[in-house]
Amino acid sequence: MIIEKASGVVIFRKEKKIYYLLLDYGYDYWGFSKGHIEKRENLKQTALREAEEETGIKDLDFIKGFEEKIEYSYEINDQKIFKENKRSSFSSKGKNIFKIVTYFLAETKNKEVLISSEHKDYRWLAYQDALDKLTYKECKETLEKANNFLKAIF
């Protein structure tokens, strides 16, 4: 089994209500910005870099005290995986992956999003709509915890 570590961020903005940024990864998968930790990066640095790469958003104000870790497993069947440096690839037929993702919570004032080629679309959604749109239970639970955290501090 291969263990992967990643970091991401639940991005929100405040207007009359709070809106959360969701990304469409394709294949009916909606989630948050996240990615693999690169050498010499800490978790927050990774979350910040990934958010900028995936959304174009640079002005993130991390909310102190929120850190949510999720873990899940999946299997890759008969496809090629390209490494981070894009110079080499390997066959991954039947590889079992155990992934650990640490999510932070951050506010932006920026409405404009410039999604990367990794994504198909994005949406700014109010809490219930975002909860309904998210694909996986772990992401739904992370959003619920983030929303409750924000309600307690605002």
TAUR-V302542 format. One record per helix or strand of 3 or more residues. SS is the DSSP state (A for helix, B for strand). FROM is the first residue (numbers start at 1). LEN is the number of residues. If there is no record, write none. Layout:
BEGIN
ss: {SS	SS}
from: {FROM	FROM}
len: {LEN	LEN}
END
This chain:
BEGIN
ss: {B	B	B	A	B	B	B	B	B	A	A}
from: {2	18	33	43	61	80	89	95	121	127	137}
len: {13	7	4	13	16	3	3	13	6	7	17}
END
